[in-house]
Amino acid sequence: MEELRYAGQLDTKSVRGYAWLFAVINVGTLAYLLISSSDNIDAFGQIIGSDFLSFWAAGKLSTSGQSPYDAGAHLAVMQTFAPTLGGYPAYFYPPMFLIACYPLGFLSYFAALGLWLVTTGTVFVATARMWARHLDLKLPIWLWLAAFPPVLITITHGQTSFLLAALLGSGLLLVRDRPWIAGLLLGLATFKPQFGLLIPIAILLTGNWRVAVVAVGTVALQTLFATLAFGPGIWVDWYELTADAQESMAGGSIGYGKMVSVFAASKLVGASDVFAYVIQLIVAGTVSLAVVSVSWRRDWSHALAALVLTGAALVTPFALDYDMVILALPLLYLAGTGYRDWEKAISAFAFLATLLARPLALQFGVPTIPLALVGLFWVLWRRLALPQET
């Protein structure tokens, strides 16, 4: 038990060695998937870019004046690139995200995918560097990110996780020093609103009203722009499709093994929908109260930013393994501020959980990331609630 408490065996040299090992595995896996692909399908039978196909199709439909929420039209565009596409990977993002997808519609699929990954990956790396700089952390960021499993998952899926982590991570980091920029970035992050549920609590209770006002204004401007650009009917189309999103999540069509929420973990071990939602609500309520307890009449801090980022995935029932790229920032915070009891072991567990989550869940029905999230949230909350504890 004492070895776990201090995790002394994980010294700088050994951690760097493990980082190189994971980085080589991740880069090698990505290279293998690209080299072994045939007819736009990788060695595991997945379309190259996977989920990005839906964003590209949304862009194509938007540029031609059609609604991306028209399932038939959306599927038809995707099948122009992947004729054998099975099922329908629907586009559930709100209309303001079409502003980001629109330019993609002018490009071929691979040109759009490359632009998307380079752009979103660059802002994510810049955000990680900014966290390291604020923490005075001397760490090879490229090595750390190349080793972090959710980075590979995000790349292979062509997902939005880099962009979301960059906007939320930068926004929360800049709350105290650059409130106007922070509000802008947090407002832009609302294309995945389920990850922002804790932000108003922390922002308002710490008295950062300017951030809140700018964030709300940014959302309003995006809403107005999307309405003018794509027509007011686009909101009706999106609203009607959100019911399908709810059914997809609860019914398991996405796959509980790919999801990492408390709700999904409960379903994975055989719970009913009602019980799974009750557990999710209890956890979300507990996490929210915990954030309230360390935000009320307190100054904003990097620790609170890290806490909110970690709690974001605990309060929502809809989160997938690639979304855990956001945990890179809280893990950087813990590494940059010196580990207390249990923190190094819990950080190592969280790192490994992001690697093993999907295979353990799909093959054995064992959820791991919710446990890692609870552990990370606890140690971060303890720092804020008991700052003198050693």
VOVEXRO-504052 format. One record per atom (N, C-alpha, C, O): x, y, z; residue in three letters. Coordinates in steps of 0.1 Angstrom, whole numbers, plus 5000, padded with zeros to 4 digits. Layout:
N
XYZala;...
//
This chain:
390
500849885000met;500050005000met;500950135000met;500550224993met;502050125008glu;502850245008glu;503550274994glu;503750384991glu;503850164987glu;504350184974glu;503450254964glu;503850334956glu;502150224966leu;501150294958leu;500950434962leu;500650524954leu;501050454975arg;500850584980arg;501850694975arg;501450804972arg;503050644974tyr;504050744969tyr;504550714955tyr;505150804948tyr;504350584950ala;504750554937ala;506150594933ala;506450654923ala;507050574943gly;508450614942gly;509150554930gly;510150604925gly;508650434926gln;509350364914gln;509150444901gln;509850414892gln;508150534901leu;507950604889leu;508750734889leu;508150844891leu;510050724888asp;510950844888asp;510950904874asp;510450844865asp;511651014873thr;511751084860thr;512250994849thr;511751004838thr;513350924852lys;513950834842lys;512950734837lys;512850704825lys;512350664846ser;511450554842ser;510150604835ser;509750544825ser;509650724839val;508550784833val;508850824818val;508050804809val;510050874816arg;510450914803arg;510550794794arg;510250794782arg;511050684800gly;511250554792gly;509850504788gly;509650464777gly;508950504797tyr;507550464794tyr;506950554783tyr;506250504774tyr;507150684785ala;506650774775ala;507150744761ala;506350744751ala;508450714760trp;509050684747trp;508350554741trp;508050544729trp;508150454750leu;507550324746leu;506150354741leu;505850304730leu;505350424748phe;503950454743phe;503950534731phe;503150514722phe;504850634730ala;504950714718ala;505250634705ala;504650644695ala;506250544707val;506550454696val;505450364692val;505150344680val;504750314701ile;503550224699ile;502450304691ile;501950254681ile;502150424696asn;501150504690asn;501450544676asn;500650534667asn;502750594674val;503150634660val;503150514651val;502750524640val;503750404656gly;503750284648gly;502350234644gly;502150184633gly;501450234654thr;500050194651thr;499450284640thr;498850234631thr;499650414641leu;499150504631leu;499750474617leu;499050474607leu;501050454617ala;501650424604ala;501150294598ala;500950294586ala;501050194607tyr;500550064602tyr;499050084596tyr;498850024585tyr;498250154602leu;496850174598leu;496850244584leu;496050214575leu;497750344582leu;497750414569leu;498350324558leu;497850324547leu;499450254561ile;500150174551ile;499350054547ile;499350014535ile;498649994557ser;497949874554ser;496549904548ser;495749804545ser;496150024547ser;494750054543ser;494650024528ser;495550024520ser;493350004524ser;493049974510ser;491650024507ser;490749994515ser;491450094496asp;490150144493asp;489550234504asp;488350224507asp;490450304510asn;490050404521asn;489550324534asn;488950394543asn;489850204535ile;489550124547ile;490850074554ile;491750024547ile;490950084567asp;492150044574asp;492149894577asp;491249824573asp;493149854584ala;493349704587ala;492249654596ala;492049534596ala;491549744603phe;490549694613phe;489149714606phe;488149704613phe;489149744593gly;487849754587gly;487149884589gly;485949894586gly;487849984594gln;487250114596gln;487650214585gln;488750204579gln;486750304582ile;487050414572ile;488150504578ile;488150534590ile;489150534570ile;490250624574ile;489650764578ile;488950824570ile;489850804590gly;489250924595gly;487950904602gly;487450984610gly;487350784600ser;486150744607ser;485050854609ser;484350884599ser;484950904621asp;483851004624asp;483951134616asp;482951194614asp;485151164611phe;485351284604phe;484451284591phe;484051394586phe;484151164586leu;483351154574leu;482051234575leu;481551294566leu;481451224588ser;480251294590ser;480451444589ser;479551514584ser;481551504595phe;481751644594phe;481951694580phe;481451794576phe;482751614572trp;482951644558trp;481651644550trp;481451734542trp;480851544553ala;479551544546ala;478651664550ala;477951714541ala;478751704562ala;477951814567ala;478451944559ala;477652024556ala;479751954558gly;480252064550gly;479852064536gly;479452164530gly;479851944529lys;479351934515lys;477951974514lys;477552044505lys;477051934523leu;475651964522leu;475452114525leu;474652174518leu;476252174534ser;476052314537ser;476452404525ser;475752494522ser;477452364519thr;477952444507thr;476952434495thr;476952524487thr;476152324495ser;475252314484ser;473852354488ser;472852334481ser;473652414500gly;472452464504gly;471452364510gly;470252394511gly;471952244513gln;471152134519gln;471352124534gln;472352174539gln;470452064541ser;470552044555ser;471351924559ser;471051814554ser;472351934567pro;473151814571pro;472351724581pro;472751614584pro;471151774585tyr;470351694594tyr;469351614587tyr;468551544593tyr;469451614574asp;468651524565asp;469351394564asp;470351384557asp;468951294571ala;469651174572ala;469951104558ala;471051054556ala;468951104550gly;469151044537gly;470151114528gly;471051054522gly;470151254528ala;471051324520ala;472451314526ala;473451304519ala;472551314540his;473851304546his;474551164543his;475751164540his;473751064544leu;474250934541leu;474750924527leu;475750854524leu;473950984518ala;474250974503ala;475651044501ala;476450994493ala;475951154507val;477151224505val;478351134511val;479351124505val;478151074523met;479150994528met;479450874520met;480650824519met;478450824513gln;478650704505gln;479350734492gln;479850644485gln;479450864488thr;480250894476thr;481750874479thr;482550854470thr;482150874492phe;483550844495phe;483650694500phe;484650634497phe;482650654507ala;482650514513ala;481350444508ala;480450434516ala;481350384497pro;480150324491pro;479650204500pro;478450174500pro;480550134507thr;480150024515thr;479850064529thr;479749974538thr;479650194532leu;479450234546leu;478150174551leu;477050174545leu;478250104563gly;477150044569gly;476650134580gly;477450194587gly;475350124582gly;474750214593gly;474750354589gly;475050394577gly;474450444599tyr;474350584596tyr;474950664607tyr;474350684618tyr;476250704606pro;476850784616pro;476350934616pro;476951014609pro;475250954623ala;474551084622ala;475351204626ala;476351184634ala;474951314622tyr;475551444626tyr;474651514636tyr;473651564633tyr;475051514649phe;474251564660phe;474651694665phe;474051754674phe;475751754659tyr;476251884664tyr;475251994662tyr;474551994652tyr;475252094671pro;474352204669pro;474752294657pro;475852284652pro;473852374651pro;474052444639pro;475352534639pro;475952564629pro;475652594651met;476852674651met;478152604647met;479052664643met;478152474649phe;479352394645phe;479452384629phe;480552354624phe;478352414622leu;478452414608leu;479352524603leu;479852514591leu;479552624611ile;480452734607ile;481852674605ile;482652714596ile;482252574614ala;483552514612ala;483552404601ala;484552394594ala;482452344599cys;482352244588cys;482252294574cys;482652234565cys;481652414573tyr;481352474560tyr;482652474551tyr;482552434539tyr;483752524555pro;484952534546pro;485352394542pro;485952374531pro;485152294550leu;485552154546leu;484852104534leu;485352024527leu;483652164531gly;482852114520gly;483452154506gly;483052104496gly;484452244506phe;485052284494phe;486252194490phe;486852214480phe;486652104499leu;487852024497leu;487451874495leu;486351834498leu;488451804489ser;488251654488ser;488351604502ser;488851664512ser;487951474504tyr;487951414518tyr;489251424525tyr;489351474536tyr;490351374518phe;491651364525phe;492251504527phe;492951524537phe;492051594518ala;492451734520ala;491851794532ala;492451864540ala;490551764533ala;489751824545ala;490151754558ala;490351824568ala;490351624557leu;490851554569leu;492151604574leu;492451624586leu;493151614564gly;494451664568gly;494451804574gly;495051834584gly;493651894568leu;493452034573leu;492952034587leu;493352104596leu;491851954589trp;491251944602trp;492151894613trp;492251954623trp;492851784610leu;493751734621leu;494951824623leu;495351844635leu;495551884613val;496651974615val;496252104623val;496852144632val;495052154619thr;494552274626thr;494252254640thr;494652324649thr;493352154642thr;492852124656thr;494052074665thr;494152104677thr;494951994658gly;496051934666gly;497052044670gly;497552044681gly;497152144661thr;498152254664thr;497652334676thr;498352374685thr;496352364676val;495752454688val;495752374701val;495952424711val;495652234700phe;495752154712phe;497152154717phe;497352164729phe;498152134709val;499552134713val;499852274719val;500552284729val;499352384713ala;499652514718ala;499052534732ala;499652594740ala;497852474734thr;497252484747thr;498052404757thr;498252454768thr;498452284754ala;499252204763ala;500552284767ala;501052284778ala;501152344757arg;502452424759arg;502152544768arg;502952574777arg;500952604767met;500652714775met;500452674790met;500852744799met;499752554792trp;499652504805trp;501052474811trp;501252514823trp;501852414803ala;503252384808ala;503952514812ala;504752514822ala;503852614804arg;504552744806arg;504052804819arg;504852854827arg;502752804821his;502152864833his;502552794845his;502652854856his;502752664844leu;503152584855leu;504652574857leu;505152504866leu;505352634848asp;506852624848asp;507352484847asp;508252444854asp;506652404839leu;506952264838leu;507852234826leu;507552264815leu;509052184830lys;510052154820lys;509752004815lys;510251914821lys;508951994805leu;508551864800leu;508551864785leu;508051954779leu;509051754778pro;508951754764pro;507551724759pro;507051614759pro;506751834756ile;505351824754ile;505051734742ile;504151654743ile;505851734731trp;505651654720trp;505751504724trp;504951424719trp;506651464732leu;506751334737leu;505551294745leu;505051184743leu;505251374754trp;504051344763trp;502751324755trp;502051234757trp;502551414746leu;501251404738leu;501351284728leu;500351224726leu;502551254722ala;502651144713ala;502351014721ala;501950914715ala;502651014734ala;502550894742ala;501050874747ala;500650764751ala;500350984748phe;499050984755phe;498050914746phe;497750964734phe;497450804750pro;496550724741pro;495450794735pro;495150764723pro;494650884742pro;493550954735pro;493951034723pro;493151064714pro;495251074722val;495651154710val;495551064698val;495051104687val;496050934699leu;495950844687leu;494450824684leu;494150814672leu;493650804694ile;492250774691ile;491550884684ile;490750874675ile;491951014689thr;491351134682thr;491751144668thr;490951174659thr;493051114665ile;493551124651ile;492851014642ile;492351054631ile;492750894647thr;492150784639thr;490650804636thr;490150764626thr;490050874646his;488550904644his;488351034637his;487251064633his;489351124636gly;489151254630gly;488251334638gly;487451414633gly;488251324651gln;487251374660gln;487451524664gln;488451584660gln;486551574671thr;486651714676thr;487351734689thr;487451854694thr;487951634694ser;488451634708ser;489651734710ser;489751804720ser;490451744700phe;491551844700phe;491051984702phe;491452064710phe;490052014693leu;489452144693leu;488752174707leu;488952284712leu;487952084712leu;487252104724leu;488252124736leu;488052214744leu;489252034737ala;490252044747ala;491052184747ala;491352244757ala;491352224734ala;492052354733ala;491152464737ala;491652554744ala;489952474733leu;489052584737leu;488752584752leu;488852694758leu;488352474757leu;488152464772leu;489352484780leu;489352564790leu;490452424776gly;491752434783gly;492252574783gly;492652624794gly;492352634772ser;492852774771ser;491952874778ser;492352954785ser;490652854776gly;489652944782gly;489752944797gly;489753044804gly;489752824803leu;489852814818leu;491152854823leu;491252904834leu;492252834816leu;493552884820leu;493653034821leu;494353084829leu;492953104812leu;493053244810leu;491953324818leu;491953444816leu;491153254825val;490053324832val;490553444840val;489953554840val;491553424848arg;492053534857arg;492753644850arg;492653764853arg;493653604840asp;494553704834asp;493953764821asp;494253884818asp;493153694813arg;492653744801arg;491153704800arg;490753624792arg;490253774808pro;488853734809pro;488153744796pro;487253664793pro;488453844788trp;487753864775trp;488053744766trp;487153694759trp;489253714765ile;489653604756ile;489153474762ile;488653384754ile;489153454775ala;488653334781ala;487153314778ala;486753204774ala;486353424779gly;484953414776gly;484653384761gly;483753304758gly;485453434752leu;485353404738leu;485653254736leu;484853194729leu;486753204741leu;487053064739leu;486052974745leu;485652874738leu;485553004757leu;484552914763leu;483252924755leu;482552824755leu;482953034750gly;481653044742gly;481752964729gly;480852904725gly;482952964723leu;483152884711leu;483152734713leu;482852654704leu;483352694726ala;483452554729ala;482052494731ala;481952374734ala;480952574729thr;479652524732thr;479152434721thr;477952384721thr;479952394711phe;479452304701phe;479352164707phe;478752074701phe;479952144719lys;479752024727lys;479352064741lys;480052064750lys;478052114742pro;477652174754pro;477652084767pro;477752134778pro;477551954764gln;477551864776gln;478851864784gln;478851814796gln;479951924778phe;481151924786phe;481352064793phe;482452084799phe;480352144792gly;480452274799gly;479552294810gly;479352414815gly;478952184816leu;477952204826leu;478552264839leu;477852324846leu;479752234842leu;480352284855leu;480952424853leu;481152494863leu;481152474841ile;481852594839ile;481052714845ile;481652804852ile;479752734842pro;479052844848pro;479052844863pro;479152954869pro;479052724870ile;479152724884ile;480452784889ile;480452874898ile;481552734884ala;482852784888ala;483152934884ala;483653004892ala;482752964872ile;482953104868ile;482153204876ile;482753304880ile;480853174878leu;480053274885leu;480353274900leu;480353384906leu;480553164906leu;480853164921leu;482153224924leu;482353274936leu;483153224915thr;484353294917thr;484353444913thr;485353514914thr;483153494909gly;482953634906gly;483553674893gly;483753794891gly;483753584883asn;484353624870asn;483153654860asn;482953584851asn;482453764863trp;481353804855trp;481653844841trp;480853814832trp;482753904839arg;483153944825arg;483353824816arg;482953824805arg;483853714822val;484053594814val;482653534810val;482453494799val;481753534820ala;480353484817ala;479653564807ala;479053514798ala;479753704807val;479053784798val;479653764784val;478853764774val;480953764783val;481553744769val;481153604764val;480953594752val;481153504772ala;480853364767ala;479453364762ala;479153314752ala;478453424770val;477053424765val;476953504752val;476253464743val;477653624752gly;477653704739gly;478153624727gly;477653634716gly;479253544730thr;479853464719thr;478853364714thr;478753344702thr;478153294723val;477153194719val;476053264711val;475553214701val;475553384716ala;474553454709ala;474953494695ala;474153484685ala;476153544693leu;476653574680leu;476753454670leu;476453464659leu;477253344676gln;477353224668gln;475953184663gln;475753134652gln;474953184673thr;473553154670thr;473053234659thr;472353184649thr;473253364660leu;472753464650leu;473453434636leu;472753434626leu;474753414636phe;475453394624phe;474953264617phe;474753264605phe;474753154625ala;474353024619ala;472953044614ala;472552984603ala;472053124620thr;470753144616thr;470653214603thr;469953184593thr;471553324602leu;471553404589leu;472153324578leu;471753334566leu;473253244581ala;473953164571ala;473153044565ala;473153024553ala;472452974574phe;471852854570phe;470352854571phe;469652754568phe;469752964576gly;468352974576gly;467752924590gly;468352834596gly;466652994595pro;466152954608pro;465652814609pro;465552754619pro;465252754597gly;464852614597gly;465852514601gly;465552404605gly;467152554601ile;468252464605ile;468052424619ile;468452314623ile;467552514628trp;467452484642trp;466352374644trp;466452294653trp;465252384636val;464152284637val;464652154633val;464452054640val;465452144622asp;466052024618asp;466951954628asp;466851834631asp;467752044635trp;468651994645trp;467851944657trp;468151834663trp;466852014661tyr;466051984673tyr;465351844671tyr;465351764680tyr;464851824659glu;464151704656glu;465151584657glu;464751474660glu;466351604653leu;467351494652leu;467951464666leu;468451354669leu;467851564676thr;468451534689thr;467751424696thr;468251354705thr;466451394693ala;465751284699ala;466451154695ala;466451064703ala;466951144682asp;467651024678asp;468951014685asp;469350904688asp;469551124689ala;470851124696ala;470551064710ala;471350974714ala;469551104716gln;469151044730gln;468950894729gln;469450824737gln;468150854719glu;467850714717glu;469150634714glu;469250524719glu;470050694706ser;471250624702ser;472150594715ser;472750494716ser;472150694724met;472950684736met;472350584745met;473050484749met;471050594748ala;470450504758ala;470350364752ala;470450264760ala;470050354739gly;469850224733gly;471150144731gly;471050024728gly;472250214732gly;473550144731gly;474050124716gly;474950044714gly;473450194707ser;473850184693ser;475250234691ser;475950194682ser;475650334699ile;477050384698ile;478050284704ile;479150274700ile;477550204714gly;478350104721gly;478850154734gly;479650254735gly;478350094745tyr;478650134758tyr;480150114761tyr;480750184769tyr;480850024754gly;482250004756gly;483050114751gly;484250134755gly;482550194741lys;483250304736lys;483050434744lys;483850524744lys;481950434752met;481550544760met;482250534774met;482650424778met;482550644780val;483250644793val;482550714804val;483150744814val;481250734803ser;480550804813ser;480050704824ser;480150584822ser;479650764835val;479050684846val;477850604841val;477550494844val;477050674833phe;475850614827phe;476250494819phe;475650384821phe;477150504810ala;477650394802ala;478150284810ala;477950164807ala;478950314820ala;479550214829ala;478450134836ala;478550014837ala;477350204840ser;476250134847ser;475550034837ser;475249924840ser;475350084824lys;474750004814lys;475649884811lys;475149774808lys;476949904811leu;477849804807leu;477849684817leu;478049564813leu;477549704829val;477449604839val;476049554841val;475749474851val;475149594832gly;473849534832gly;472749614839gly;471649554841gly;472949744842ala;471949814849ala;470849854839ala;471049864827ala;469649884845ser;468549934836ser;468750084833ser;469650144839ser;467950134823asp;468150274819asp;467850364831asp;468650454834asp;466850334839val;466450414850val;467550424861val;467950524865val;468050304864phe;469150294874phe;470350364869phe;471050434877phe;470750344857ala;471950414851ala;471750564852ala;472750634855ala;470650614848tyr;470450764849tyr;470450814863tyr;470950924866tyr;469850734872val;469850774887val;471350784892val;471650884898val;472150684889ile;473550684893ile;474250804886ile;475050874893ile;473950834874gln;474650944867gln;474251074873gln;475051164875gln;472951094877leu;472451214884leu;473151234897leu;473451344901leu;473251124905ile;473851124918ile;475351174917ile;475751264924ile;476051114907val;477451154905val;477551294901val;478451374906val;476751334891ala;476751474886ala;476451574897ala;477051674898ala;475451534905gly;475151624916gly;476251634927gly;476551744932gly;476851524930thr;477951524939thr;479151604934thr;479751684941thr;479451584921val;480551664915val;480251814915val;481151894918val;479051844912ser;478651984911ser;478752054925ser;479252164926ser;478351984935leu;478452034949leu;479852054953leu;480252144960leu;480651954949ala;482151964952ala;482752084946ala;483552154952ala;482352114933val;482852234926val;482352364933val;483152454935val;481052364938val;480552474945val;481352494958val;481652614961val;481652394965ser;482352404978ser;483752464977ser;484252534986ser;484452454965val;485752514964val;485752634955val;486852684951val;484552674950ser;484552794941ser;483952914949ser;484253034945ser;483052894958trp;482353004965trp;483253104971trp;484053074981trp;483253224966arg;484053334971arg;485553304971arg;486253344980arg;485953224962arg;487353194961arg;487953264948arg;487253304939arg;489253284948asp;489953334936asp;490053224926asp;490153104929asp;490053254913trp;490353154903trp;491753104903trp;492653184907trp;491952974900ser;493252914901ser;493452814890ser;492452764885ser;494652774888his;494952664878his;494352534884his;493852454876his;494352514897ala;493852394902ala;492352384900ala;491852274897ala;491652494901leu;490152494898leu;489952464883leu;488952394880leu;490752524875ala;490652494860ala;490752344858ala;490052284850ala;491852284864ala;492052144862ala;490852054868ala;490551954862ala;490352104879leu;489252034885leu;487952034876leu;487351934874leu;487652154870val;486552164861val;486652074849val;485752014844val;487852074843leu;488151994832leu;487951844835leu;487351764827leu;488351804846thr;488251664850thr;486751624853thr;486351524849thr;486151714860gly;484751694863gly;483751694851gly;482651644852gly;484251764840ala;483351774828ala;482951634823ala;481751624819ala;483851544823ala;483451404818ala;482651324828ala;482151224825ala;482651364841leu;481851294851leu;480451334851leu;479551254854leu;480151454848val;478751504849val;477851474837val;476651484838val;478451444825thr;477751424813thr;477551274811thr;478451194814thr;476351224807pro;476151084804pro;476751044790pro;476850924787pro;477051144782phe;477551124769phe;478951164767phe;479251284764phe;479951074768ala;481351104766ala;481950974761ala;481650864765ala;482950984751leu;483550874745leu;485050874748leu;485550974753leu;485750764745asp;487150754749asp;488050864743asp;489050904749asp;487750904731tyr;488551004724tyr;488451144731tyr;489251224731tyr;487251164738asp;487051284745asp;488051304757asp;488251414762asp;488651194761met;489551194773met;490851264770met;491751264778met;491051304757val;492251384754val;492351514763val;493351564765val;491151554768ile;491051664777ile;491851644790ile;492251744797ile;491951514794leu;492651484807leu;494151514806leu;494851514816leu;494751534794ala;496151574793ala;496451694801ala;497551704807ala;495551784802leu;495751914809leu;495751904824leu;496651954831leu;494751834830pro;494851814845pro;496051724849pro;496651744859pro;496451634840leu;497651554843leu;498851634843leu;499851614850leu;498951734833leu;500051824833leu;500051914845leu;501151934851leu;498951954850tyr;498852034862tyr;499451954874tyr;500252014882tyr;499051834876leu;499551754887leu;501051734886leu;501851744896leu;501551704874ala;502951684872ala;503751814874ala;504851814879ala;503151924871gly;503852054872gly;503852114886gly;504652204888gly;503052064895thr;502952124908thr;503452034919thr;503352064931thr;504051924915gly;504551824925gly;503551734931gly;502451784936gly;503751614931tyr;502751514935tyr;502751504950tyr;503751504957tyr;501451494955arg;501251454969arg;500951304970arg;501051234960arg;500551264982asp;500251124984asp;499151074974asp;498151144973asp;499350964968trp;498450894959trp;498350964945trp;497850894936trp;498851084944glu;498551154931glu;499351094920glu;498851094908glu;500551054922lys;501350994911lys;500750864906lys;500650834894lys;500350774916ala;499650654913ala;498350664905ala;498050594896ala;497550764910ile;496250794903ile;496450844890ile;495750814880ile;497450934888ser;497750984875ser;498150874865ser;497750874854ser;499050784870ala;499450674862ala;498250584858ala;498150534847ala;497350564867phe;496250474865phe;495350544854phe;494750474845phe;495150674855ala;494350744846ala;494950734832ala;494250724822ala;496250754831phe;496950734818phe;496650604812phe;496350594800phe;496850494820leu;496650364815leu;495250334812leu;494950254802leu;494350394819ala;492850364817ala;492450414803ala;491650354797ala;493050524799thr;492650574786thr;493150484775thr;492550484764thr;494150404777leu;494650304768leu;493850184768leu;493550124757leu;493450134780leu;492850004781leu;491350014781leu;490649904781leu;490750134782ala;489350144784ala;488450064774ala;487649984778ala;488750094761arg;487850024751arg;488049874750arg;487049804750arg;489349824750pro;489449674749pro;488849604762pro;488249504761pro;489049664774leu;488549604786leu;487049604786leu;486349514791leu;486449724781ala;484949734781ala;484349644771ala;483349574774ala;484949634759leu;484349564748leu;484449414750leu;483549334747leu;485649374755gln;485949224756gln;485449164769gln;485049054770gln;485549244780phe;485249184793phe;484149264801phe;483749224812phe;483649374795gly;482549444802gly;483049514814gly;482249534824gly;484249554815val;484849624827val;485049774824val;485949804816val;484349864830pro;484550004828pro;485750054837pro;485850014849pro;486650134832thr;487750184839thr;487850334840thr;488250384851thr;487550404830ile;487750544830ile;486950614841ile;487450714847ile;485650584843pro;484950654854pro;485750644868pro;485750734875pro;486350524870leu;487150514883leu;488350614882leu;488650674892leu;488950614871ala;490150704869ala;489650854871ala;490350934877ala;488550884865leu;488051024866leu;487751064881leu;488051174885leu;487050964888val;486750994902val;488051014910val;488151104919val;489050934907gly;490350944914gly;491051074912gly;491451144921gly;491051114899leu;491651244895leu;490851364902leu;491451454907leu;489551354901phe;488751464906phe;488951474921phe;489051584927phe;489051364928trp;489251364943trp;490551434946trp;490551514955trp;491651394940val;492951454944val;493051604940val;493651684948val;492351644930leu;492351784926leu;491451864936leu;491751974940leu;490251804939trp;489351874949trp;490051884963trp;489951984970trp;490851774967arg;491551774979arg;492551894980arg;492751954990arg;493151924969arg;494152034969arg;493452164971arg;494052244978arg;492252184966leu;491552304968leu;490852314982leu;490852424988leu;490352204986ala;489652204999ala;490552195011ala;490252245022ala;491752125009leu;492752105020leu;494052145015leu;494952065013leu;494252275012pro;495552325006pro;496752295013pro;497852295008pro;496652285027gln;497852265035gln;498152115037gln;499152085043gln;497352025032glu;497551885034glu;498751835026glu;498951885015glu;499551755032thr;500751705026thr;500751555025thr;501651485020thr;
//
